[in-house]
Amino acid sequence: MEIRESIPFTAPDFGKSPLKFFAEVRDELKKVTWPTRPQVIKMTAVVIGVTIAVSAYLGGLDFIFVRLFSVIVSR
């Protein structure tokens, strides 16, 4: 990813011309490299898989600590 230092940052002027602001937003969105459908499906599957793995891990830890705590409290 290349950083362009020659382009100065200017804050959007919301108050003076909302139509100009939205036209600039549309122009900037045209420059975005959007992912393809297979990329979106693959990334979504990765997110779902990681979410399931982390939730199973945390659920297992919760189960272990609840059992451990109940053993300690019952003595």
Backbone as CSV, one residue per row, in Angstrom:
resi,resn,N_x,N_y,N_z,CA_x,CA_y,CA_z,C_x,C_y,C_z
1,MET,0.849,-1.177,0.000,0.000,0.000,0.000,0.889,1.233,0.000
2,GLU,0.632,2.117,-0.891,1.459,3.292,-1.061,0.809,4.507,-0.404
3,ILE,1.596,5.255,0.330,1.097,6.473,0.967,1.504,7.655,0.098
4,ARG,0.547,8.432,-0.265,0.815,9.595,-1.103,0.971,10.822,-0.208
5,GLU,2.182,11.307,-0.132,2.446,12.462,0.705,2.153,13.775,-0.016
6,SER,1.988,13.740,-1.317,1.792,14.964,-2.079,0.356,15.482,-1.999
7,ILE,-0.573,14.653,-1.531,-1.966,15.071,-1.445,-2.236,15.592,-0.037
8,PRO,-2.486,16.878,0.111,-2.749,17.420,1.448,-4.143,17.037,1.929
9,PHE,-4.273,16.859,3.232,-5.566,16.536,3.815,-6.347,17.818,4.034
10,THR,-7.569,17.844,3.567,-8.447,18.975,3.825,-9.723,18.442,4.449
11,ALA,-10.142,19.082,5.518,-11.364,18.669,6.198,-12.563,19.026,5.321
12,PRO,-13.585,18.158,5.300,-14.765,18.470,4.490,-15.514,19.668,5.059
13,ASP,-16.062,20.463,4.167,-16.830,21.632,4.567,-18.306,21.272,4.490
14,PHE,-18.871,20.856,5.629,-20.253,20.384,5.654,-21.269,21.511,5.506
15,GLY,-20.951,22.671,6.056,-21.952,23.720,6.152,-22.195,24.509,4.890
16,LYS,-21.195,24.751,4.088,-21.351,25.671,2.965,-22.058,25.043,1.767
17,SER,-21.711,23.781,1.439,-22.324,23.170,0.267,-22.449,21.656,0.471
18,PRO,-23.559,21.207,1.035,-23.749,19.762,1.229,-23.729,18.986,-0.088
19,LEU,-24.234,19.570,-1.156,-24.244,18.868,-2.445,-22.817,18.635,-2.940
20,LYS,-21.956,19.625,-2.759,-20.562,19.469,-3.161,-19.882,18.379,-2.322
21,PHE,-20.193,18.365,-1.032,-19.621,17.344,-0.147,-20.008,15.948,-0.619
22,PHE,-21.291,15.724,-0.879,-21.738,14.393,-1.302,-21.208,14.032,-2.690
23,ALA,-21.019,15.005,-3.535,-20.416,14.732,-4.845,-18.966,14.281,-4.665
24,GLU,-18.252,14.908,-3.734,-16.875,14.509,-3.460,-16.826,13.119,-2.832
25,VAL,-17.785,12.812,-1.965,-17.858,11.470,-1.371,-18.063,10.435,-2.470
26,ARG,-18.968,10.710,-3.397,-19.221,9.782,-4.505,-17.962,9.584,-5.343
27,ASP,-17.245,10.676,-5.605,-16.010,10.580,-6.391,-14.959,9.739,-5.660
28,GLU,-14.860,9.909,-4.347,-13.885,9.126,-3.582,-14.269,7.648,-3.542
29,LEU,-15.563,7.360,-3.443,-16.006,5.965,-3.414,-15.747,5.258,-4.742
30,LYS,-15.684,6.013,-5.824,-15.356,5.418,-7.120,-13.904,4.959,-7.168
31,LYS,-13.049,5.548,-6.324,-11.636,5.188,-6.286,-11.362,3.948,-5.441
32,VAL,-12.344,3.510,-4.667,-12.165,2.369,-3.770,-12.061,1.091,-4.583
33,THR,-11.123,0.229,-4.189,-11.011,-1.088,-4.805,-11.895,-2.042,-4.008
34,TRP,-13.059,-2.354,-4.548,-14.021,-3.191,-3.853,-13.640,-4.661,-4.028
35,PRO,-13.847,-5.494,-2.993,-13.528,-6.916,-3.128,-14.519,-7.619,-4.057
36,THR,-14.038,-8.709,-4.658,-14.911,-9.496,-5.520,-15.811,-10.369,-4.656
37,ARG,-16.822,-10.942,-5.274,-17.756,-11.794,-4.531,-17.045,-12.980,-3.870
38,PRO,-16.143,-13.695,-4.595,-15.431,-14.806,-3.930,-14.573,-14.336,-2.751
39,GLN,-13.980,-13.147,-2.851,-13.200,-12.624,-1.734,-14.086,-12.344,-0.529
40,VAL,-15.256,-11.777,-0.779,-16.185,-11.480,0.313,-16.635,-12.772,0.982
41,ILE,-16.942,-13.792,0.181,-17.385,-15.071,0.742,-16.266,-15.692,1.566
42,LYS,-15.034,-15.657,1.058,-13.902,-16.234,1.781,-13.646,-15.493,3.093
43,MET,-13.648,-14.166,3.046,-13.409,-13.387,4.258,-14.530,-13.582,5.277
44,THR,-15.760,-13.697,4.801,-16.889,-13.941,5.698,-16.753,-15.300,6.373
45,ALA,-16.341,-16.317,5.612,-16.136,-17.648,6.188,-15.029,-17.624,7.241
46,VAL,-13.970,-16.874,6.986,-12.890,-16.762,7.965,-13.398,-16.104,9.246
47,VAL,-14.162,-15.038,9.104,-14.698,-14.344,10.281,-15.628,-15.259,11.075
48,ILE,-16.496,-15.973,10.386,-17.405,-16.891,11.077,-16.624,-18.003,11.764
49,GLY,-15.617,-18.557,11.086,-14.808,-19.617,11.681,-14.059,-19.157,12.913
50,VAL,-13.446,-17.989,12.843,-12.713,-17.462,14.004,-13.683,-17.164,15.141
51,THR,-14.845,-16.641,14.825,-15.844,-16.348,15.853,-16.287,-17.615,16.559
52,ILE,-16.524,-18.680,15.810,-16.928,-19.956,16.414,-15.801,-20.520,17.270
53,ALA,-14.564,-20.452,16.784,-13.432,-20.976,17.545,-13.229,-20.215,18.854
54,VAL,-13.279,-18.905,18.796,-13.082,-18.099,20.008,-14.230,-18.308,20.987
55,SER,-15.451,-18.381,20.491,-16.585,-18.599,21.392,-16.529,-19.986,22.025
56,ALA,-16.088,-21.001,21.288,-15.937,-22.341,21.866,-14.841,-22.343,22.934
57,TYR,-13.738,-21.659,22.662,-12.643,-21.560,23.630,-13.109,-20.861,24.913
58,LEU,-13.761,-19.716,24.758,-14.232,-18.982,25.932,-15.331,-19.749,26.668
59,GLY,-16.197,-20.408,25.923,-17.228,-21.229,26.551,-16.625,-22.377,27.339
60,GLY,-15.577,-22.999,26.792,-14.887,-24.069,27.517,-14.220,-23.563,28.782
61,LEU,-13.560,-22.422,28.691,-12.959,-21.831,29.892,-14.020,-21.506,30.939
62,ASP,-15.137,-20.952,30.498,-16.223,-20.641,31.418,-16.723,-21.906,32.103
63,PHE,-16.904,-22.968,31.343,-17.369,-24.236,31.907,-16.388,-24.758,32.962
64,ILE,-15.099,-24.717,32.636,-14.072,-25.197,33.571,-14.060,-24.361,34.846
65,PHE,-14.098,-23.047,34.713,-14.044,-22.190,35.896,-15.300,-22.299,36.745
66,VAL,-16.456,-22.490,36.141,-17.695,-22.680,36.913,-17.616,-23.971,37.709
67,ARG,-17.148,-25.044,37.076,-17.003,-26.327,37.794,-15.977,-26.200,38.915
68,LEU,-14.861,-25.574,38.639,-13.821,-25.395,39.637,-14.332,-24.562,40.802
69,PHE,-15.042,-23.485,40.514,-15.574,-22.623,41.557,-16.609,-23.365,42.399
70,SER,-17.470,-24.171,41.755,-18.477,-24.909,42.520,-17.833,-25.959,43.421
71,VAL,-16.725,-26.561,42.985,-16.003,-27.515,43.838,-15.399,-26.800,45.032
72,ILE,-14.807,-25.635,44.791,-14.190,-24.880,45.891,-15.222,-24.392,46.886
73,VAL,-16.372,-23.898,46.415,-17.409,-23.372,47.295,-18.098,-24.489,48.079
74,SER,-18.242,-25.651,47.490,-18.959,-26.745,48.167,-18.160,-27.372,49.309
75,ARG,-16.870,-27.113,49.397,-16.063,-27.671,50.494,-16.182,-26.884,51.739
